[in-house]
Amino acid sequence: MRNDREKLMVEQEQHIATEKARAGSTPHVVRYVLGISLTLAIIVMIVIVWGY
């Protein structure tokens, strides 16, 4: 019975483009936010270490 289910799932599998699956485009803003926040966190830690 399990093999029948697996066959059915494989037969029904559809490949959809990333933009359609996400219902829109994905801007690369997250990369900028991550980079800026990481830089600021490193600067703050350096200031804290040098301050004490």
N, C-alpha and C positions, 0 to 999 in steps of 0.2 A: 504494500500500500504506500509506503514511503517513497519508493522508487517512482510510482505513478505521479505522486505529487511533485517530486523533483523534476520529472520530465515536463509536466504541465507548466511549472514555473519557468523552466528554461525556454520552452516554446513561446511563452507570453512575454519574455523579457524584451524590453524596448530600450534602445539607446537614444537619449535625447541630448541635444546640444546644451552646453553649460548655461548659456544665457537664457535659453527657454526654460530650463529646469529651475533657474533662480528667478524667473519672471522679470528679467531686466539685465542691464549691464552691471558690472562690478568695478567701480572706480578704485584706483590704487591709493585712496586717501588713507587707508589703514596703515600702509607702509610709512607714510609721512608722520602720522600720529605716533606710531611705535618708535620711529627713529628720534623724533623730537622729545618724547617723554623719556626715552632711555638716556639721551644726552643730558636732559635736565636732572634726572635722578643721579647720574654720575657726578655732575657738577655739585649738586647739593651734598652728596656724600663726601666729596673732596673738601668742600668748605667746612663740613662738620668735623672731619678728621683734623684739618689744619687749625680749626678753632679751639680744639682742646689740647 
